[in-house]
Amino acid sequence: MTAIDLRVEPLVREALAAVIGQDHERLQRALFAFQGDDAMTHGVRLATAAALFVLHDLHEGDRPTGDELAEIAGDIASAEEWIDVTAAEIAEYLQATCAGGSPDRVLPMERVILLAFVTAANLLASYRSDDEHWWDFLDRAEAAIEAAS
């Protein structure tokens, strides 16, 4: 992952906040705010990296198994019934990203975009420490992403 694009980072936060607030209209506006393919690519990469950070944190540095990813995908799909995502496509997205692959090779790009933000938002909100806000967990993820770049 390259350094975080500071022009895109606030757009990612807004999209994540829209998902966490389960606000479909806000999410549509947030996704529309990414001007151009390059901005969206950076946004999806940041959301994906944040999701991977949470999974890494959750599994204490180990790579989750396919069964663990399927269970997490089911949890996300159940929690995010307000938006049209399925456990199967979340699992495909997670397996591709955890393997270091490109999820757009197994899913249409428009689904990858949605799944990146829905997955990251859900993981940040669901697996944060009890005394931590999701955005603080995102701050920790971003610090790790920056340190690794």
N, C-alpha and C positions, 0 to 999 in steps of 0.2 A: 504494500500500500504506500502510495506517495503521501506527502504531507497533506494535511487537511486544507482544503480550499476555503479560506475564510469568507468568501462571498457566498458560498453554498451552505456552509455550516448552519447559519440561522434559518435557512429554508428547510433543512433537514429537521431541525428542532421543531419548527412549526408543523411539519408533516407528522412527526412523532406525537406532538401534543394533540393534534387532531384525531389521531388513531386512539390515543389514550382516553380522550374525551368522547370517543365514539360519535364524532361529528362528521357525517358524510360530506356535507356541503363545505365545511372548513377544510377537509382533506382534499376535496376537488380543487379548491382555491390554492391550497398549499402546493399541490402537484403542478398546477398550472403556472405557478410562480417560477418554476425552474425554466429559465429562458434558454432553449437550445439543448441539443443532444449532449454537448459537453458538460453542461451544468447538471443535467439529469444523471449522466454517467457518474460524475463525482458524488452526487447525492446518494445514489444507489450503493456505490462503493463504501461510502461512510456509514450508511445504515447497516450494510452487510457486515462491515468490520465491527460495528458496535454489537451486533447480534453475536458474532463469533467471540467477541470479548466476554459477553455474558455466558455463553456456553462453556468457554474455557474456564471462567471463574466458577461456574456451577459444578463443573466436573474436575475441579482442582488441577487443571492443566492437562488432563487426559482428553483425548478425542472421544466424543460420545459415540456409542455404538449405533448401528442402524435401528435397533429396537428402542434405544433411549430417544433417538431423534423422532421416531414414529410416535412415541408416547408424548413427547413435547409438542409435536405437530397436532396431535389430537387435542391436547389441552388448549393450544392457541386457537384452533378452529372452533372449539366450544365457546371460548371466551369472546371470540370475535365474530359471532354469528351475525352481527349487524352489518357486516361487510361480506361480500360474496367470495370467501376463500374456503377451500376444502383442506381437510387433514392430508389427503394424498398429495396435493400440490405443494403444501407447506413442507411435507416430508421430502419431496423431490428437491425443492429449493434448498432445504437444510443439508441434505446429503450432498448435493453438488457443491455448495459453498464450503462445507466442512472438508470435503475431499480436495479443495483447492481448484475446483473446476469452475466453469462458467455456467451458471444456471440457465442462461438463455439458449443453451444447447439442448436442454430438456423441456423448457417451457417457453411460451411466447414472451417476448420482451415486455409487453404491456402487463403481463401477469407478474413477471419478475419485479417490475417497478413496484407494483402494489404489495407483493409479498415481502419485499425488502423492508418497507416501512411498517407494515403490519407486524411482521415477525420481530423486528428490532424493538418497536414500541411495546409489544406485549412482553417480551423478555425483560426489557429494562424495568417495566412496571411490576412484573411478577416476581422477579428474583433479586430485587434490591434488598438491602438490609432493612430491618424494621424501622430504624431511625433515619432512613435515607430517602430523599425524594428521587424520582426517576431521573430528573435532570442532573442530580449530583452523581448518580451512577453513570450517566452519559459523560459527565465531565471526567470521571475516572477512566472510562473507556477511551475517550479522546486523548487523554494524557498518555495512555499506553500505546495508542495508535501512533501518536506523534513521536514517542520514544523509539518505536520500532522502525520509523521511516528514515 
